[in-house]
Amino acid sequence: MCSRSLNDCKIEPISFVEYRQKEQILSRILQSLLCSLRICLFHILWIRFLDLKSFHSAINMLTSISSDYLRTSGLITIHNSFSRNLQHL
């Protein structure tokens, strides 16, 4: 807890166990996000590049899904966006 004077400022150390737990949680979250993003990108590229004339459309879909993903960081939004874009094929 810090008082108004910098000389009186005390920083409470975090235990190594707490640090490791938080590090592991963050690591799992990042791994999950990267994995879901890779799966999503693979499906987009696989479906859209089977039809070579739709290269531009694939790039647009990728941009749309990426922005949805970054905006909400949720798989439901990616799935909904992906499904919505597939309906336009």
C-alpha positions in Angstrom: 0.0 0.0 0.0 1.3 3.5 -0.9 1.0 6.7 1.1 1.4 10.1 -0.4 5.2 10.2 0.2 7.4 8.2 -2.1 9.7 7.4 0.8 6.9 5.6 2.7 5.8 3.5 -0.3 5.8 -0.2 0.4 5.6 -2.8 -2.3 4.2 -6.1 -1.1 6.1 -8.9 -2.8 4.1 -11.6 -4.6 5.0 -15.1 -3.7 6.7 -17.4 -6.2 3.7 -19.8 -6.1 1.3 -17.0 -6.9 3.5 -15.8 -9.7 3.7 -19.2 -11.2 -0.1 -19.7 -11.0 -0.8 -16.4 -12.7 1.9 -17.2 -15.3 0.3 -20.6 -16.0 -3.2 -19.1 -16.3 -2.0 -16.5 -18.7 0.0 -19.0 -20.7 -3.1 -21.3 -21.1 -5.3 -18.3 -22.2 -2.7 -17.3 -24.8 -2.3 -20.9 -26.0 -6.1 -21.3 -26.3 -6.4 -18.0 -28.3 -3.6 -18.9 -30.6 -4.9 -22.4 -31.2 -8.5 -21.2 -31.9 -7.1 -18.5 -34.3 -5.0 -21.1 -36.1 -8.0 -23.4 -36.5 -10.2 -20.5 -37.7 -7.5 -19.4 -40.3 -7.1 -22.9 -41.5 -10.8 -23.4 -42.1 -11.0 -20.1 -44.0 -8.1 -20.8 -46.2 -9.1 -24.4 -46.9 -12.7 -23.6 -47.8 -12.0 -20.4 -49.7 -8.9 -21.4 -51.6 -10.5 -24.5 -53.0 -12.2 -22.0 -55.3 -9.3 -20.0 -56.7 -11.5 -17.3 -58.2 -12.5 -16.2 -54.7 -9.1 -15.1 -53.5 -10.3 -11.6 -52.9 -13.3 -12.8 -51.0 -11.1 -15.0 -48.8 -9.0 -12.0 -47.8 -12.2 -10.0 -47.0 -13.5 -12.8 -44.9 -10.2 -13.2 -43.1 -10.2 -9.5 -42.2 -13.8 -9.6 -41.0 -13.3 -12.6 -38.8 -10.0 -11.3 -37.4 -11.6 -8.0 -36.5 -14.5 -9.8 -34.8 -12.0 -12.0 -33.0 -9.9 -9.0 -31.8 -13.0 -7.0 -30.8 -14.6 -9.7 -28.6 -11.8 -12.3 -28.0 -14.5 -14.9 -28.0 -15.0 -18.1 -30.1 -18.8 -17.6 -30.3 -18.3 -14.4 -32.3 -15.8 -16.1 -34.6 -18.1 -19.0 -35.2 -21.1 -16.7 -35.9 -19.0 -14.5 -38.2 -17.6 -17.6 -39.9 -21.1 -19.1 -40.4 -22.5 -15.8 -41.6 -19.7 -15.5 -44.2 -20.2 -19.1 -45.3 -23.8 -18.3 -46.1 -22.7 -15.7 -48.7 -20.7 -18.3 -50.7 
